[in-house]
Amino acid sequence: MEKDLVAVLGGGNGGHAVAANLSLAGFKVNFFELPPFAESLDKVLRTKEIQIEGISIDGVAKLNLATTDIQPAIKDAEIIFVITPAFGHKAMAEVCAPFIQDGQIIVLMPGSGGSLEFVNIFHQKKVKREVTIVESCTLPYGARLKGSGHVSVLINAVILPTGVFPSKKTGEVIPKLKKFYPTITPAKDVLEAAINNPNPIVHPVATLLNAARIEHSKGDFYLYAEGMTPSVARTFESLNDERLAICKTLGYNLYHWDNLEFKDYNLGETEEECRYRILNTSMDAAFGKDGIYAGIKMKGPEHLKDRFVTEDVPYGMVLLSSLGDFLEVPTPTHDAVIQLASVINRANYWKTGRGMKQLGLSKLDKKALKKFLVDGK
């Protein structure tokens, strides 16, 4: 492997932000997108440059390589960052499989269980290379593309619970990743990291409960600033209670809500003021008009088939619901949101989602599942 050479796979908002930030931090970055989606990379493919602005850093990043050819993109890369929606994990796993090298570390940001889909696909394709597959609970940033090769970072993740497969390698792998993102915190395993993704708790139900406003406004809507009301927050609380019950059964922790530091949210308050307001007041106060979410001026969603539904329901909520079934832990609020989203979008997210069965885990018992996550077999 070539030291400090990384590959970033995925040319969307997050991929642009990760590639630009790591390049400006001094790493050699190869940037890749699948040919059918290369339009978002058009300018970058020509210039090998990304302009970045916002709360993280301002500047023009010079890339080592920008390509739609996977083999040179990942060749000799120490770390391969997969920065795609969850529905892109399968395609990325399949395209990487023939060219992966011994010793490489694949990091999905976020994973939502996608690390286990990589494991499943590599097994099906009889990949014999010794690789480690990692996933974080979320992206390092909230970012939006302003155009090809131009990204704005609006918010930083303040903690990145990250699981390693197999988890017996956690102590070896996490220190290597901290040089890229010091906020990375070791999770017990990749499934704990997946459960810690806050998006399936927040995005789908908030979007559905604001459905009429989203459709009536024709896209002129700010979910965080407008849609995070006390009533919506009470649904978050119910969903989170179900998630906590699953965590308790598996011996997992929730990191994102329990250990937040708010100084990076840049809302004009001190860390102490933010922490007090969220952790020492009611849900109503935290998510009311003066709550922390009211300060996040991130526009959207513009419609009900936004990724807040079409990704977070089938690839986040379905995993939690199926895990609840597996463990015999009731998840009625998750189930209700999945069903309502399926009806509204005329889809069957139960069938198309990525649950325990789709990950090849449903035939294990709890003890065998934990052993598989630790040992990789």
Sequence and secondary structure as in RCSB ss.txt:
>XXXX:A:sequence
MEKDLVAVLGGGNGGHAVAANLSLAGFKVNFFELPPFAESLDKVLRTKEIQIEGISIDGVAKLNLATTDIQPAIK
DAEIIFVITPAFGHKAMAEVCAPFIQDGQIIVLMPGSGGSLEFVNIFHQKKVKREVTIVESCTLPYGARLKGSGH
VSVLINAVILPTGVFPSKKTGEVIPKLKKFYPTITPAKDVLEAAINNPNPIVHPVATLLNAARIEHSKGDFYLYA
EGMTPSVARTFESLNDERLAICKTLGYNLYHWDNLEFKDYNLGETEEECRYRILNTSMDAAFGKDGIYAGIKMKG
PEHLKDRFVTEDVPYGMVLLSSLGDFLEVPTPTHDAVIQLASVINRANYWKTGRGMKQLGLSKLDKKALKKFLVD
GK
>XXXX:A:secstr
 EEEEEEEE  SHHHHHHHHHHHHTT EEEEE  GGGGGGGHHHHHH EEEEEESS  EEEE SEEES HHHHHT
TEEEEEE S GGGHHHHHHHHGGG  TT EEEESS TTHHHHHHHHHHHTT  S  EEEEESS SEEEEEEETTE
EEEEEE S EEEEEESGGGHHHHHHHHHTT TTEEE SSHHHHHHT SHHHHHHHHHHHTHHHHHHHTT  BIII
II  HHHHHHHHHHHHHHHHHHHHHT    TTTS   GGG SSS HHHHHHHHHSS HHHHTSTTSGGGG    B
  STTSHHHHTTIIIIIHHHHHHHHHHT   HHHHHHHHHHHHHTT  HHHHS  TTTTT TTS HHHHHHHHHH
  
